[in-house]
Amino acid sequence: TAPFDNVDLRQSLKHAIDREMILKNGYGGYGVIGNDTLIAPWNPYYSADVPKNDYDPDKARSLMKKSGYSGPIEIAVSDNGFPGSVGAAQLFQVAAKKADIDLVINRVPSDGYWEDTWMKKAFCASNWAVRPTADAMLSMTLHSKAPWNETYFKNADFDKKLEAARAELDQTKRKALYHDLQVIQAEQGGYLVPIFVDQLLASAANVEGIVNIPGGGDLSGNRVAEKVWFNT
């Protein structure tokens, strides 16, 4: 959907967001910086050498000019999109202004957000609980036939590599495929993933058995009733 069908405009926005500021001021530093891909840094197929979409107002300004678009950019947000999304959008707005990008925040009602805004507004907030495997994460959200392809991303090369990675048994070749998939996401995709937020869990000193399962859900992988006990 115009103007987001222009890759230069999408890349401009990726360089116009100050990820460090959002992580520090919006989430108290509890999380890690994202690079506009859906494979989290703790996933074994994460590629640290994918070109970084760092905050660079000059580059963002240049790419926006190259896109040929001028005018406001509207983002629809609600705390139903993800907790703290309104504050994150406000920090994005401040950072984008330094690139001469007019980011307009449309604060929509939380009631009905997933029916009326998500996958309907061209630019909006959403969140995902990270899936246990790279294939599960990407196949649900970025394959051209995925029902929850919320950015409406359609790329034949991406589909081909994703399907090949799913079937590849050689781990070196499989990791190379996932590397290529992350490069495509970072350089062409419609996702702007500034951070991966930590899930925080607190318990009393006499509660035992709690384990950390990255991407496996809160409360010991949602198995707290089975795995956790009181030490009296």
HELIX and SHEET records of a PDB file:
HELIX    1   1 VAL A    7  LYS A   14  1                                   8    
HELIX    2   2 ARG A   19  MET A   21  1                                   3    
HELIX    3   3 ILE A   22  GLY A   26  3                                   5    
HELIX    4   4 TYR A   27  TYR A   27  1                                   1    
HELIX    5   5 PRO A   57  SER A   67  1                                  11    
HELIX    6   6 SER A   85  LYS A   97  1                                  13    
HELIX    7   7 TYR A  113  ASP A  116  1                                   4    
HELIX    8   8 ALA A  134  THR A  141  1                                   8    
HELIX    9   9 ALA A  156  ALA A  167  1                                  12    
HELIX   10  10 GLN A  171  GLN A  188  1                                  18    
HELIX   11  11 ASP A  218  ASN A  222  1                                   5    
HELIX   12  12 VAL A  224  LYS A  227  1                                   4    
SHEET    1   A 2 GLY A  31  ILE A  33  0                                        
SHEET    2   A 2 ILE A 195  VAL A 197 -1                                        
SHEET    1   B 2 ILE A  73  VAL A  77  0                                        
SHEET    2   B 2 LEU A 103  ARG A 107  1                                        
SHEET    1   C 2 VAL A 207  GLU A 208  0                                        
SHEET    2   C 2 TRP A 229  PHE A 230 -1                                        
END                                                                             
